[in-house]
């Protein structure tokens, strides 16, 4: 019997996993270097957690099911609402600001295509308890630093949902209508937006894009009050991004499909990925935690789509270090098998970050060297009876195809 996979989900073989783990560890290492601590949330939740405020876009694409007690559950489509729930119920007494991060699979019932899956992975951060431009700037910088460490070329766009909403407020539009317009913007349907909001400063604002100075243009368009204050804050955020050397583009026509955003929003797009080229999205959401029963707490965050990052690294021909062994330990003859095993064990203790593999199929030296070359091993360690008498082995550099006798106690220092 042959079983097929459901649409939109994938298996990852060991080759692909090498690349995926590399990207994951670069992201987690970068999050950690900014002080973010990892959390884990459940795979399924009560449906209301996401239907409450995550936006029509997501709610339409949920995997919903009843459990045996008749409760409505769903697979998580994203983790921000979950982290907000966790914060409200369990973490609210922790010292602020709270820097949290996660890597998890997410589930959305979407039409599968390249870069869009029904199960996909997100690596994200949530910075909770800080409302100022410094917090906004920190998250954009962190996203930019992740892209830099991955070696990926991407365009970061910045906009401000708070300003858009304030202008819609001034027009007397309620929340539902505002959400509708923001979704239209997110989909790039400017025509319908223009028809819905004729003669508002918003229409002119949507055309404002460019460097940080375009915020000055925006400042001239909006009336005094909340919108101006938000733009002043945005200017401060962009100054901080300039100071950190982050390249970005202001684009007030950019909106995001999730309803919980209240302030600065941003995304990152890469060239050459086709329609699904957004590798990262995020922004400020100051009302979500209050909605889940916690005290009103400001928060900002973002998530990378890991699958799209990997696709774009492949399309930009970036090498993703995989599982190639640093050293492959081979016995020159059967009688030294025990010693070879012990040498591998000693190396793993001395160089815990290195990948040390041992030949275990009884292959002859030539065949074993051939395997080491195919596996991309940097070094072969050839254990032979004669060298062992001198407490040594032959260390073969697989790239240079040169070998030299090295004392067993010195092997680890050669594994660069
Ligand atoms: P999002 O824009 O819905 O935001 O998703 C973030 C990223 O996940 C997207 O930029 C994209 O790379 C990836 N992604 C989304 N859907 C798919 C899919 N079907 N297949 C492959 N990749 C996908 C959020 O989820 C927010 N929770 C981000 C956030 C965190 N905002 C504040 N904090």
Boltz pocket constraint, residues with backbone or C-beta under 6 A from the ligand:
constraints:
  - pocket:
      binder: B
      contacts: [[A, 77], [A, 78], [A, 79], [A, 80], [A, 108], [A, 110], [A, 115], [A, 116], [A, 117], [A, 118], [A, 119], [A, 120], [A, 121], [A, 122], [A, 124], [A, 125], [A, 126], [A, 258], [A, 268], [A, 278], [A, 279], [A, 280], [A, 281], [A, 282], [A, 283], [A, 300], [A, 301], [A, 302], [A, 303], [A, 304], [A, 305], [A, 306], [A, 307], [A, 308]]
      max_distance: 6.0
